[in-house]
Amino acid sequence: MEILIAIVVIVISYFLGTFPSAAIVAGRKNLDITTVGSGNPGASNVIRNLGWKTGLAVFLMDMAKAALAVGLAWITTSDRQGPLSYVCLFAAIIGHSYPVTRKFKGGKGVACGGGGMFMLFPLTSLVLFTSWFVLTKATRKASIASLAISIALPFGISWEKAENWEIATTLALTYDV
């Protein structure tokens, strides 16, 4: 029964990830976000084309998808840092990046992954979110900031005493992003 529950939670996590935050928010402004800028339905493209306030809403919604997936894993298991939390996070990122509802064309998964990592490692995530905003402002390129925090993430969680398997899993997650 535990395996069946885990499978259901993982599938739900994937579908949480498919929620099209950017498309919905941009659509409310009469814009198909996939036809402007990079064409990517993610927070960065929304920021570039609709401004910081609108982009921040998408960023927070994307973070919430993965945070909910990790929270769902926590509800079903007593081990908050356990493998199910990471599998649900990965499922949400995959759902965001490759949503079946949008012909497998989604966002990059940076904000989504950040939301899940915030649940698992809040201190490291807070430092990296701050770094991301500073780097984005300094370079005017969210992609450079995203790459930098993806590289820094495994080091940050090792500072928080993450286990080796968690560091390895985080490396795999950042590879997807």
SULTALIN-V210781 format. One record per backbone hydrogen bond with DSSP energy under -1.0 kcal/mol. NH is the residue of the N-H (numbers start at 1). CO is the residue of the C=O. If there is no record, write none. Layout:
NH CO
NH CO
This chain:
5 1
6 2
7 3
8 4
9 5
10 6
11 7
12 8
13 9
14 10
15 11
16 12
17 13
18 14
19 16
21 19
24 20
25 21
26 22
27 23
28 24
29 26
30 27
31 26
35 32
39 36
42 40
46 42
47 43
48 44
49 45
50 46
51 47
55 51
56 52
57 53
58 54
59 55
60 56
61 57
62 58
63 59
64 60
65 61
66 62
67 63
68 64
69 65
70 66
71 67
72 68
73 69
74 70
75 71
76 72
82 79
86 82
87 83
88 84
89 85
90 86
91 87
92 88
93 89
94 90
95 91
96 92
97 93
98 94
102 99
104 99
105 102
106 97
107 96
113 109
114 110
115 111
116 112
117 113
118 114
119 115
120 116
121 117
125 121
126 122
127 123
128 124
129 125
130 126
131 127
132 128
133 129
134 130
135 131
136 132
137 133
138 134
139 135
140 136
145 141
146 142
147 143
148 144
149 145
150 146
151 147
152 148
153 149
156 152
157 153
158 154
159 155
160 156
161 158
162 157
167 163
168 164
169 165
170 166
171 167
172 168
173 169
174 170
175 171
176 172
177 173
